[in-house]
């Protein structure tokens, strides 16, 4: 089997620094090979280990091309995230580039990310095309920041308000920003009910505690299994 192909480019974002985009693709891309665009969280960048693992795994198995990118604040090395409008403009710019340069007619594009990136992807899908949102075959959110630590009575639901496509959410039982038991009924009430996969012992990075005698990233293979099944099922139904 041929090795996957990795391309790295610098993409101009209007009014911002150029951002790094990394594309991991199967050596042989079929006409309908899906594309998964993944955005990082507020304290990391496109090289976050879970994102890198998914990119390597999906491209090696020829299941999808995976696109990772930096938000401008991560590109600059800043510790504070960009304003929401900048985050959304960046993801929209990446999406547009991928549509033109990689996707092509009929190729399903999935959007997703971790935490801050998950919220940004959810907002753009929820908004709708007539309000500047993005089209997507499905949504894959690797931990969604549902509430602030210790503030479970105040749920951040606005970005989820009109998700009407298949969605797969991941949450950990130790995540201080998302109680899976609070997220489950929210997903059931979406226009297109979302799926939830709970990582037992997982934190906000879906890492496992060493008290379980496991490496923190031992959760990655199971997460990848779920992502693969979701993409395959949704792409075949598109």
DADANOR-V475682 format. One record per helix or strand of 3 or more residues. SS is the DSSP state (A for helix, B for strand). FROM is the first residue (numbers start at 1). TO is the last residue. Records with the same first field share a line. If there is no record, write none. Layout:
SS=FROM-TO / FROM-TO
//
This chain:
B=5-11 / 19-25 / 34-39 / 64-69 / 109-114 / 138-142 / 166-172 / 195-199
A=49-60 / 72-76 / 84-103 / 116-127 / 129-131 / 158-160 / 180-188 / 210-212 / 216-237
//
